[in-house]
Amino acid sequence: MRRAFRLAALTSIALALSWVFHTQILAALGSFLEKSEAPQRADAAFVVAGDISGHRILKAAELVREGYAPKAIVSGPDGMYGFHESDLAIPFAERAGYPESYFLPFPNRALSTNEEAHAAAEEFQKLGVKRVLLVTSDYHTRRAGNLFRAAAPGVDFVVVAAWDEHFSPRGWWRDREGRKTFVTEWAKTIGEWLHL
């Protein structure tokens, strides 16, 4: 009886503390997903696939324009209504005012960031790339950086975050799309930890 009472008391205290500090806890969980760096000069920028908003390719184009990299390699898994993602992303960036010469399409058949990292590792070796600005959405920076570093240990990756209008590490729970992004990215992160 005494043990059950203690357990109930501890559970109540834990729930009360979780409620009092829920904002800090949620912000810490969101912030864990982001691990980005300031851009540095590199041999190329690499646009990680999976961003239908175009923020990743525009960030990479901005980095090329600012002289951080001579080109942006644009990953393009197939399967988007018969197109590779790069077939759609590069014209999108051109319409935003960036010249086609900034971009190098990289069509591939990757179905995950892990598969994309391994495919890109071969491309980096072929191109003689030693330092890459890895451009992806802020919530995806930690996981993408880990996967690309594991797939291409001979390449120095600088992970640069592209803005996402729905996900804010310190306020993701206030936006429905931000909540969906949080749950999906944490599920994928845990899946990587468990090698699923």
Secondary structure, DSSP 4 states (H G I P E B T S, - for coil): -HHHHHHHHHHHHHHHHHHHTHHHHHHHHHHHH---------SEEEE-S--TTSHHHHHHHHHHHTTS-S-EEEEEEEEETTEEHHHHHHHHHHHTT--GGGEEEEEE--SSHHHHHHHHHHHHHHHT--EEEEEEEGGGHHHHHHHHHHH-TTSEEEEEEEP-SS--TTTGGGSHHHHHHHHHHHHHHHHHHTT-
